[in-house]
Amino acid sequence: MSNIITTWFILALLPNGVDSYLFQKPAFESKLKCVEFIVERHEILNDFVAHEYNLRYPVSSKFYCIEKNLVKEIENMSDET
């Protein structure tokens, strides 16, 4: 049995389908903990994202839990462009 711990982050996709925000804190040791956090704090997360993008209206972003390795892959892809 493997003892590898995967780190999970929250990714918010804004309703415009273009903009996103990666929450690197908090980080989670399991996808379940990440999902629970999103469910419990969905409204707070939406308010935070709206503030970060200086939006004057409420947003209803979609939130996803993604593995740290995927974040690194995305960063590498953006470095190549």
Secondary structure per residue as TSV (DSSP state, phi and psi in degrees):
chain	resnum	aa	ss	phi	psi
A	1	M	-	360.0	136.7
A	2	S	-	-85.0	141.1
A	3	N	-	-106.9	21.5
A	4	I	-	-72.1	128.3
A	5	I	-	-101.3	127.1
A	6	T	-	-98.6	138.1
A	7	T	-	-97.1	137.2
A	8	W	E	-117.4	141.8
A	9	F	E	-124.0	163.9
A	10	I	E	-99.4	131.3
A	11	L	E	-115.5	126.3
A	12	A	E	-105.0	128.7
A	13	L	E	-107.3	121.0
A	14	L	-	-72.8	158.0
A	15	P	T	-59.5	-21.8
A	16	N	T	-71.7	-8.6
A	17	G	S	75.7	2.8
A	18	V	S	-114.9	-49.5
A	19	D	-	-83.9	149.0
A	20	S	E	-145.0	163.1
A	21	Y	E	-139.9	129.4
A	22	L	E	-102.3	119.3
A	23	F	E	-87.3	110.7
A	24	Q	E	-91.5	-11.5
A	25	K	E	-135.4	130.8
A	26	P	E	-77.2	159.5
A	27	A	E	-110.1	152.2
A	28	F	E	-124.8	149.3
A	29	E	S	-88.5	-8.6
A	30	S	S	-146.8	154.1
A	31	K	H	-64.3	-37.6
A	32	L	H	-59.4	-45.0
A	33	K	H	-62.6	-39.1
A	34	C	H	-63.2	-48.2
A	35	V	H	-62.7	-42.8
A	36	E	H	-59.1	-41.9
A	37	F	H	-61.4	-44.2
A	38	I	H	-62.7	-45.7
A	39	V	H	-61.5	-43.6
A	40	E	H	-73.5	-26.4
A	41	R	H	-126.8	26.1
A	42	H	H	-53.8	-46.7
A	43	E	H	-65.9	-41.2
A	44	I	H	-63.8	-42.2
A	45	L	H	-62.6	-43.4
A	46	N	H	-61.0	-43.4
A	47	D	H	-61.6	-41.3
A	48	F	H	-62.2	-46.8
A	49	V	H	-62.6	-42.8
A	50	A	H	-60.1	-41.7
A	51	H	H	-65.3	-42.0
A	52	E	H	-62.1	-32.1
A	53	Y	T	-99.3	11.5
A	54	N	T	52.8	40.4
A	55	L	-	-86.0	138.7
A	56	R	S	-98.4	10.5
A	57	Y	S	-134.6	156.2
A	58	P	-	-66.7	144.4
A	59	V	-	-115.3	158.5
A	60	S	-	-126.1	77.7
A	61	S	-	-74.0	158.5
A	62	K	E	-98.3	134.7
A	63	F	E	-113.6	137.4
A	64	Y	E	-131.3	148.6
A	65	C	E	-97.9	124.7
A	66	I	E	-127.3	148.7
A	67	E	E	-74.9	150.3
A	68	K	H	-56.3	-38.7
A	69	N	H	-61.0	-36.7
A	70	L	H	-67.7	-37.6
A	71	V	H	-59.9	-44.0
A	72	K	H	-62.9	-40.1
A	73	E	H	-63.2	-42.6
A	74	I	H	-64.3	-42.3
A	75	E	H	-62.1	-41.4
A	76	N	H	-64.3	-39.1
A	77	M	H	-64.8	-39.9
A	78	S	H	-71.7	-28.4
A	79	D	H	-68.2	-27.9
A	80	E	H	-78.8	-17.9
A	81	T	-	-91.1	360.0
